[in-house]
Amino acid sequence: MKPGIRVIFLLIFLGCASLVSYALYLQLVKSLLPCPLCVVQRVAYWLVGLIALLAFLHSPRAKGLGIYSGLTAAFAFSGAAVALRQAWLVRFPEAFECGISPEEKFLNALPLAQWWPSMFEANGDCADVTWKFALLTLPDWSAIFFIIFGSLAVYILRATRNRH
């Protein structure tokens, strides 16, 4: 694998780790509780980041690069879809009730929520807007970062296919 591609995977991993760390900071220090959609995005960041870390450490050839970048793109764009859904709910909160929902009950019953509740337990309201930066909400920024990570993975996939 080219050194530039390894660096891209490392940057994706570091980006995901930073974003999950910041989410924990907002939760534990600023008391912003994650909603079910936030928790799903956290899981997606974990998956994207861990796959990118594995790709960086493994340094695979073309076929392996295709698998790693394909999985990274799939999870990143799935996370973007969830973030865009939440961004829509923030703008139109009357369209959806996000209190104690079936999604929240399901997520909180998963072993991940029992194992690491501060990371994976959903207790917040999806339509709450308590944080903004540059006129964008957390789900807006999350969608942007997921799209960046997914686009980088697609770039790696295309670059790998063009070489072989």
N, C-alpha and C positions, 0 to 999 in steps of 0.2 A: 504494500500500500504506500502511496506517495506520502511524504511528510505533511503536505498541505491538507490532505484528507484526514489524516490523524488529528491534526490541529482543529479541524472543523468539528470532529466528534468530541474532542476534549472541550471545546468551547460550548457545544450543546450541553454536555454533562455539567460544566461549571455554571451555565445559565440556569439549568433546571435546579441544581442544588441551591443556587442563590435565591431563586424565586420561592422555593419551598421554605427555605430558611426565613425569608422575609414574611411569608404567610404565617409561619409560627410566631415570629416577632409580633406581627399585628394581632394575633390571637392571644398570646400570653402576656404581652406588655401593654398593648392598646385595647385589649378586651373586645376585639372583633371576632364574634363566633362564626365559624364556618357553616355554611348551609349545605344541603345535600349536593348541590351542583358544584360548590367549592371543593368538597371532598372528592368528587369524581375527577375534578381537574387536578387535584393533588396526586391522585393515583396515576393519572395520565402523565404528569410531570415526572413522577417516580419511574414509570415505565420508559419514557423517552430518555431520561437521564441514565438509567441503568443500562439500557441497550447501547447508548452512545459510549458509556464507560467501557462496556465489554468490547465494543468495536475498537476503541482506542487501545485497550490492553492487548487484544487478540491480534490486531493488525492483519486482517484476513486478505486473501487474494480476491479476485473479481467476483466469484460466486458468493463468497461470504460477505463481501461488501454489499452485494445486491440484497442479501437477506437482511443484514443489519440496517441498511438505509431504507429498505422497504418497510420494515417493522417500525423504525423511527418515524417515518413519514405517516404511516397508518395511525399510530398512537397520537402523534402531534396533531394531525388533522381531525382526529376524533375529539381530542381535547379542545381544539378550536371550535368545533361544532357545539360542544357543551358550553363553552365560554360565550359564544355568540347567542346561544339560547338564553343564558343568564343576562347578558347585556340587553337583550330584548325585554326580558322580564323586569329589569330595572327601569326601563323606559315606559313600560305598560304594566304596572303591577296589578291592575284590576283584572288582567287576563289570566291570572294564575294565583292560586292560594298555595303558599309555600310554608305553612306552619308545620304542624305535626303531620307530615304526609306519609304515604306508603313508602316513598323513596327513602325518607329519613329513617323510618322503622327498619327497612331492609338494610340500609347501610350500617346502622348502629348495631344490627344483629350479626354482622359479618365478623369473622375472627380478627380481622385487622383492627376494627374499632375496639375490640376487647383487648387486644395485644398492645396497641398504642393509641389510647383514646385521644390524647391531645393532638394527634396528627390526623386521625381518620374518623373521629366521631362528629356527626353533623348535628348542630344545635341552633344554627342561625336561620335568619329569614333571607331567602334568595333575592328579594326585591329591596333589601336595605341598602341605602346609599350613604355610607358613613365615611368613605374615603374617596378622594379624587386627587388626581395630579394632571395638570395641563388639560383640564376639562374632561378627562376620561376617568371612568370608574375602574375598579379592580378587574371586573370581567372584560372590559374593553382592552386593558393592558394584557391580560392573560391571553385573549384571542390573538393579539398582535404577536406576542412571543411564541405562541404555538404555531402560528403561520410562518414566522421566521424560521423556527426549528424544522418544521415540515418542509419548507422550501429549500433549506440547506440540505436536508436528506434527499430530496428529489434531485438537487444539483449533483450530489455525489452519485446517485443512481444513474443519472444521464451521463455523467463524465466517465463512469465505469463502463457503461454500455458502449459509448463511443470509442473507447480504447480497444475494445475486444470485439 
